[in-house]
Amino acid sequence: MTNKFSDRGYPLSALQKASQDTSQRVENSKRVAFVTTYHPYTNFFKKCILEHWPILGKAYPSVPEFSLPPLLCYKRPQNIKDMLVRADIGSTRMVQRQSLLATQKCGTFPCLHCPQCSNITKENTFSHPRSGKLFHIKVRYVGETTQHIRDRISQHRSTIRCQRTLLPVPAHFISAGHTVAQLRFQIPS
């Protein structure tokens, strides 16, 4: 820690003095450290702890740590900076990068850790569930959403299972006799 402050231009003599002072305080202190996240009500807790601390000293006279009041320490609470995540979306065009076995491809691929992975269509063709007729995907139904695809597909699956015929996707599935297992989706690249 002293090196970091000296790199910032603090005088070395002041840093050594501060380091000695803190190390002496830590060695001489037999106080119990009570560490908590700061909150406006922490003064109430501090008052309550200090008011009732002598009870511990009287109940356990053989424990030297209870003879002195605790050292109350506060850590910074979580703020908005801690909650935000920096997104690195990258370029919108495909960049040819070499991976371990092959070049990276554009398209929809399963993440393999959510229930929707079994519903992803990776081909440009599909066969009808009842007739078996092969269809080539040229025109697609395009749905627009601001949600994560995992959440949107979960909602579609739920509405099909609950048979909510007022919504278009479950109405089609129920009228055509499809099941939830037949729901497929693809994210166009």
WOCOR-V340490 format. One record per residue. N is the residue number from 1. RES is the residue in three letters. SS is DSSP state (A for helix, B for strand, O for the rest). D_FIRST is the distance of its C-alpha to the first C-alpha in Angstrom with 2 decimals. Layout:
BEGIN
n:N res:RES ss:SS d_first:D_FIRST
n:N res:RES ss:SS d_first:D_FIRST
END
This chain:
BEGIN
n:1 res:MET ss:O d_first:0.00
n:2 res:THR ss:A d_first:3.81
n:3 res:ASN ss:A d_first:5.38
n:4 res:LYS ss:A d_first:5.29
n:5 res:PHE ss:A d_first:6.64
n:6 res:SER ss:A d_first:8.81
n:7 res:ASP ss:A d_first:10.09
n:8 res:ARG ss:O d_first:11.25
n:9 res:GLY ss:O d_first:13.16
n:10 res:TYR ss:O d_first:11.85
n:11 res:PRO ss:O d_first:13.61
n:12 res:LEU ss:A d_first:12.10
n:13 res:SER ss:A d_first:14.36
n:14 res:ALA ss:A d_first:13.25
n:15 res:LEU ss:A d_first:9.54
n:16 res:GLN ss:A d_first:11.01
n:17 res:LYS ss:A d_first:13.49
n:18 res:ALA ss:A d_first:11.35
n:19 res:SER ss:A d_first:9.41
n:20 res:GLN ss:A d_first:13.00
n:21 res:ASP ss:A d_first:14.49
n:22 res:THR ss:A d_first:12.53
n:23 res:SER ss:A d_first:13.09
n:24 res:GLN ss:A d_first:16.73
n:25 res:ARG ss:A d_first:17.21
n:26 res:VAL ss:A d_first:16.23
n:27 res:GLU ss:A d_first:18.53
n:28 res:ASN ss:A d_first:21.33
n:29 res:SER ss:O d_first:21.36
n:30 res:LYS ss:O d_first:24.03
n:31 res:ARG ss:O d_first:24.05
n:32 res:VAL ss:O d_first:24.21
n:33 res:ALA ss:B d_first:21.60
n:34 res:PHE ss:B d_first:23.51
n:35 res:VAL ss:B d_first:21.36
n:36 res:THR ss:B d_first:23.30
n:37 res:THR ss:B d_first:23.20
n:38 res:TYR ss:O d_first:24.04
n:39 res:HIS ss:O d_first:27.70
n:40 res:PRO ss:O d_first:30.18
n:41 res:TYR ss:O d_first:31.90
n:42 res:THR ss:A d_first:28.92
n:43 res:ASN ss:A d_first:30.28
n:44 res:PHE ss:A d_first:33.46
n:45 res:PHE ss:A d_first:31.67
n:46 res:LYS ss:A d_first:29.77
n:47 res:LYS ss:A d_first:33.11
n:48 res:CYS ss:A d_first:34.83
n:49 res:ILE ss:A d_first:32.30
n:50 res:LEU ss:A d_first:32.28
n:51 res:GLU ss:A d_first:36.07
n:52 res:HIS ss:A d_first:36.73
n:53 res:TRP ss:A d_first:34.07
n:54 res:PRO ss:A d_first:36.56
n:55 res:ILE ss:A d_first:38.78
n:56 res:LEU ss:A d_first:36.31
n:57 res:GLY ss:A d_first:36.06
n:58 res:LYS ss:A d_first:39.87
n:59 res:ALA ss:A d_first:40.37
n:60 res:TYR ss:O d_first:37.96
n:61 res:PRO ss:O d_first:37.97
n:62 res:SER ss:O d_first:36.90
n:63 res:VAL ss:O d_first:33.45
n:64 res:PRO ss:A d_first:31.26
n:65 res:GLU ss:A d_first:28.64
n:66 res:PHE ss:A d_first:31.45
n:67 res:SER ss:O d_first:32.25
n:68 res:LEU ss:O d_first:29.39
n:69 res:PRO ss:O d_first:28.84
n:70 res:PRO ss:O d_first:26.03
n:71 res:LEU ss:B d_first:22.64
n:72 res:LEU ss:B d_first:22.93
n:73 res:CYS ss:B d_first:19.80
n:74 res:TYR ss:B d_first:20.07
n:75 res:LYS ss:B d_first:18.50
n:76 res:ARG ss:O d_first:19.44
n:77 res:PRO ss:O d_first:22.77
n:78 res:GLN ss:O d_first:23.58
n:79 res:ASN ss:O d_first:24.63
n:80 res:ILE ss:A d_first:26.79
n:81 res:LYS ss:A d_first:23.98
n:82 res:ASP ss:A d_first:23.17
n:83 res:MET ss:A d_first:26.91
n:84 res:LEU ss:O d_first:27.71
n:85 res:VAL ss:O d_first:27.81
n:86 res:ARG ss:O d_first:28.05
n:87 res:ALA ss:O d_first:31.37
n:88 res:ASP ss:O d_first:32.04
n:89 res:ILE ss:O d_first:35.82
n:90 res:GLY ss:O d_first:36.45
n:91 res:SER ss:O d_first:39.74
n:92 res:THR ss:O d_first:43.01
n:93 res:ARG ss:O d_first:44.94
n:94 res:MET ss:O d_first:44.72
n:95 res:VAL ss:O d_first:42.55
n:96 res:GLN ss:O d_first:43.85
n:97 res:ARG ss:O d_first:41.01
n:98 res:GLN ss:B d_first:41.62
n:99 res:SER ss:O d_first:40.67
n:100 res:LEU ss:O d_first:41.12
n:101 res:LEU ss:O d_first:44.89
n:102 res:ALA ss:O d_first:46.11
n:103 res:THR ss:B d_first:45.40
n:104 res:GLN ss:O d_first:43.94
n:105 res:LYS ss:O d_first:46.75
n:106 res:CYS ss:O d_first:47.08
n:107 res:GLY ss:O d_first:48.56
n:108 res:THR ss:O d_first:48.16
n:109 res:PHE ss:O d_first:46.73
n:110 res:PRO ss:O d_first:46.05
n:111 res:CYS ss:O d_first:42.51
n:112 res:LEU ss:O d_first:43.96
n:113 res:HIS ss:O d_first:42.06
n:114 res:CYS ss:O d_first:44.14
n:115 res:PRO ss:A d_first:47.81
n:116 res:GLN ss:A d_first:48.74
n:117 res:CYS ss:A d_first:48.27
n:118 res:SER ss:A d_first:51.77
n:119 res:ASN ss:A d_first:53.19
n:120 res:ILE ss:B d_first:51.87
n:121 res:THR ss:O d_first:54.61
n:122 res:LYS ss:O d_first:53.54
n:123 res:GLU ss:O d_first:57.01
n:124 res:ASN ss:O d_first:59.13
n:125 res:THR ss:B d_first:62.01
n:126 res:PHE ss:B d_first:62.73
n:127 res:SER ss:B d_first:65.80
n:128 res:HIS ss:O d_first:67.39
n:129 res:PRO ss:O d_first:66.91
n:130 res:ARG ss:O d_first:70.63
n:131 res:SER ss:O d_first:72.61
n:132 res:GLY ss:O d_first:70.34
n:133 res:LYS ss:O d_first:70.96
n:134 res:LEU ss:B d_first:68.29
n:135 res:PHE ss:B d_first:66.77
n:136 res:HIS ss:B d_first:64.86
n:137 res:ILE ss:O d_first:62.19
n:138 res:LYS ss:O d_first:63.01
n:139 res:VAL ss:O d_first:62.78
n:140 res:ARG ss:O d_first:60.21
n:141 res:TYR ss:O d_first:59.71
n:142 res:VAL ss:O d_first:56.56
n:143 res:GLY ss:O d_first:54.67
n:144 res:GLU ss:O d_first:51.97
n:145 res:THR ss:O d_first:49.13
n:146 res:THR ss:O d_first:45.73
n:147 res:GLN ss:O d_first:44.75
n:148 res:HIS ss:O d_first:43.24
n:149 res:ILE ss:A d_first:46.15
n:150 res:ARG ss:A d_first:45.39
n:151 res:ASP ss:A d_first:45.91
n:152 res:ARG ss:A d_first:49.02
n:153 res:ILE ss:A d_first:50.69
n:154 res:SER ss:A d_first:49.94
n:155 res:GLN ss:A d_first:51.77
n:156 res:HIS ss:A d_first:54.70
n:157 res:ARG ss:A d_first:54.94
n:158 res:SER ss:A d_first:54.89
n:159 res:THR ss:A d_first:57.59
n:160 res:ILE ss:A d_first:59.75
n:161 res:ARG ss:A d_first:59.42
n:162 res:CYS ss:O d_first:60.24
n:163 res:GLN ss:O d_first:63.11
n:164 res:ARG ss:O d_first:62.32
n:165 res:THR ss:O d_first:65.15
n:166 res:LEU ss:O d_first:64.46
n:167 res:LEU ss:O d_first:61.63
n:168 res:PRO ss:A d_first:62.73
n:169 res:VAL ss:A d_first:60.80
n:170 res:PRO ss:A d_first:61.86
n:171 res:ALA ss:A d_first:65.35
n:172 res:HIS ss:A d_first:65.80
n:173 res:PHE ss:A d_first:64.50
n:174 res:ILE ss:A d_first:66.77
n:175 res:SER ss:A d_first:69.83
n:176 res:ALA ss:A d_first:69.48
n:177 res:GLY ss:O d_first:68.91
n:178 res:HIS ss:O d_first:65.47
n:179 res:THR ss:O d_first:62.84
n:180 res:VAL ss:A d_first:59.09
n:181 res:ALA ss:A d_first:58.69
n:182 res:GLN ss:A d_first:60.46
n:183 res:LEU ss:O d_first:57.94
n:184 res:ARG ss:O d_first:56.36
n:185 res:PHE ss:B d_first:54.06
n:186 res:GLN ss:O d_first:52.66
n:187 res:ILE ss:O d_first:50.17
n:188 res:PRO ss:O d_first:51.79
n:189 res:SER ss:O d_first:49.74
END
